[in-house]
Amino acid sequence: MSLAAASDKTPVTVLTGYLGAGKTTLLNRILSEPHGKKYAVIVNEFGEIGIDNDLVVGADEEVFEMNNGCICCTVRGDLIRILEGLMKRKGKFDAIIVETTGLADPAPVAQTFFIDEEVGRKARLDAVVTVADAKWLTDRLKDAPEAKNQIAFADVILLNKTDLVSKDQLEEVEARIRGINPYARVIRTQKCDVPLDAVLDKGAFDLDRILSIEPAFLEADDHDHSHPDHAHGHAHDHHEHGPDCGCGHDHGHDHGHEDHGHAHKDHGHGEHSHGGLKHYHDETMQSVALEIPGEVDPNKFMPWVNALAQSDGQNFLRWKGILAFKGEERRFVFQGVHMILDGDLQRAWKADETRRSKLVFIGKELDAAKLREGFEACAA
Ligand SMILES: Nc1nc2c(ncn2[C@@H]2O[C@H](COP(=O)(O)OP(=O)(O)OP(=O)(O)O)[C@@H](O)[C@H]2O)c(=O)[nH]1
């Protein structure tokens, strides 16, 4: 029990959901609606080039990037550091939103608010909001344990992209969600169109509920409390350059919070236990980040991505980019989830921005050389 009353603490919303489900869409909705509140946003990136930050509208001064990709390490480093920094600026923000990478297990993020005393005194986890992709969630529940964890940990679930499925499919996927998490409020959405009071300032993070799912949540030792429905697997970003999770941390030992007993063992190698939660690493997940230091020709780029979606879309969980099209003063923002592509012209390039083109792929069996060659051939 901490000393500050709940109302004195800054509410924190953890926004999670599998790759491409619609987290950034929701974040942009939150930031652009006229609610009169000031949010600080912490984003956790997957990949080598920061793109998520660039995709968040009108939030230039409020976005703090944890560029490490691997949230279970950043929890002990970046996240705590950034949260503590924000707390010192109390009064400047009404609330904080943490957007996790689509591959993160939300458990360690949620744990931070209970385990780190300094953070726990000043901030309270308001709710874990999970955005679920109505079209792909059923498949991801089969092959991606972190997708299941994100559902299991949610207080509010936006069952998004309802436009992409039939009514029967929607009911089926909602039933699966209910099977994993009967407690969360499930809201069906298109483009995350929810009233903000459905997701923010909910006071919905119910520790009792989490404890009933995961009895070891607050325990300090490394018991294995695996449960068929709560396998707590999570993947780390394994970049094309090797098996290291890329977060720049030394995983050979504990991460400085040994006194809390949440040591990382065997990080990056198969399964490990973490605060009593069992984790598995998905060694097959990769990312490839590409950059052209200039413009691309849309007449080359469009046919290329369309063909690529057909040939390799199955392997691309997520691909996205920001492109400088020749002769176009606005940025072209490109998004793909498997073979479903989306793109539009957004704000103009600013005078002090370099016009360059970035593309990131997250998926399996990525042929980095082929992707690079294809992208470079689109240069204007
Ligand atoms: N058809 C359809 N597309 C949607 C909907 N919501 C979002 N999208 C599209 O889905 C793609 C991914 O959305 P994002 O908001 O970037 O997803 P994300 O979860 O932030 O993705 P990551 O950051 O890569 O994990 C974009 O092209 C969106 O425009 C929806 O309700 N229906």
The ligand as a MOL file (V3000), in Angstrom:
LIG
                    3D

  0  0  0     0  0            999 V3000
M  V30 BEGIN CTAB
M  V30 COUNTS 32 34 0 0 0
M  V30 BEGIN ATOM
M  V30 1 N -9.8960 -2.3600 -42.3410 0
M  V30 2 C -9.5130 -1.8050 -41.1740 0
M  V30 3 N -8.2410 -1.3860 -41.0390 0
M  V30 4 C -7.8780 -0.8180 -39.8590 0
M  V30 5 C -8.7950 -0.6720 -38.7740 0
M  V30 6 N -8.1210 -0.1030 -37.7480 0
M  V30 7 C -6.8560 0.1060 -38.1700 0
M  V30 8 N -6.7150 -0.3220 -39.4420 0
M  V30 9 C -5.4980 -0.3110 -40.2750 0
M  V30 10 O -4.6250 -1.3330 -39.7980 0
M  V30 11 C -3.2670 -0.9520 -39.9890 0
M  V30 12 C -2.4930 -1.0540 -38.6800 0
M  V30 13 O -2.9740 -0.0960 -37.7500 0
M  V30 14 P -2.0370 0.5330 -36.6100 0
M  V30 15 O -2.8820 1.4280 -35.7850 0
M  V30 16 O -0.8040 1.0980 -37.1890 0
M  V30 17 O -1.6680 -0.7910 -35.8150 0
M  V30 18 P -0.6250 -0.9700 -34.6100 0
M  V30 19 O -1.2460 -1.9440 -33.6850 0
M  V30 20 O -0.2250 0.3370 -34.0520 0
M  V30 21 O 0.5970 -1.6200 -35.3660 0
M  V30 22 P 2.0810 -1.9060 -34.7630 0
M  V30 23 O 2.5510 -0.6310 -34.1600 0
M  V30 24 O 2.8520 -2.3070 -35.9670 0
M  V30 25 O 1.9660 -3.0350 -33.8210 0
M  V30 26 C -3.3370 0.4700 -40.5520 0
M  V30 27 O -3.2500 0.3720 -41.9430 0
M  V30 28 C -4.7070 0.9600 -40.1340 0
M  V30 29 O -5.2120 1.9690 -40.9810 0
M  V30 30 C -10.1470 -1.1360 -38.9580 0
M  V30 31 O -11.0090 -1.0810 -38.0770 0
M  V30 32 N -10.4260 -1.6990 -40.1750 0
M  V30 END ATOM
M  V30 BEGIN BOND
M  V30 1 1 1 2
M  V30 2 2 2 3
M  V30 3 1 2 32
M  V30 4 1 3 4
M  V30 5 2 4 5
M  V30 6 1 4 8
M  V30 7 1 5 6
M  V30 8 1 5 30
M  V30 9 2 6 7
M  V30 10 1 7 8
M  V30 11 1 8 9
M  V30 12 1 9 10
M  V30 13 1 9 28
M  V30 14 1 10 11
M  V30 15 1 11 12
M  V30 16 1 11 26
M  V30 17 1 12 13
M  V30 18 1 13 14
M  V30 19 2 14 15
M  V30 20 1 14 16
M  V30 21 1 14 17
M  V30 22 1 17 18
M  V30 23 2 18 19
M  V30 24 1 18 20
M  V30 25 1 18 21
M  V30 26 1 21 22
M  V30 27 2 22 23
M  V30 28 1 22 24
M  V30 29 1 22 25
M  V30 30 1 26 27
M  V30 31 1 26 28
M  V30 32 1 28 29
M  V30 33 2 30 31
M  V30 34 1 30 32
M  V30 END BOND
M  V30 END CTAB
M  END
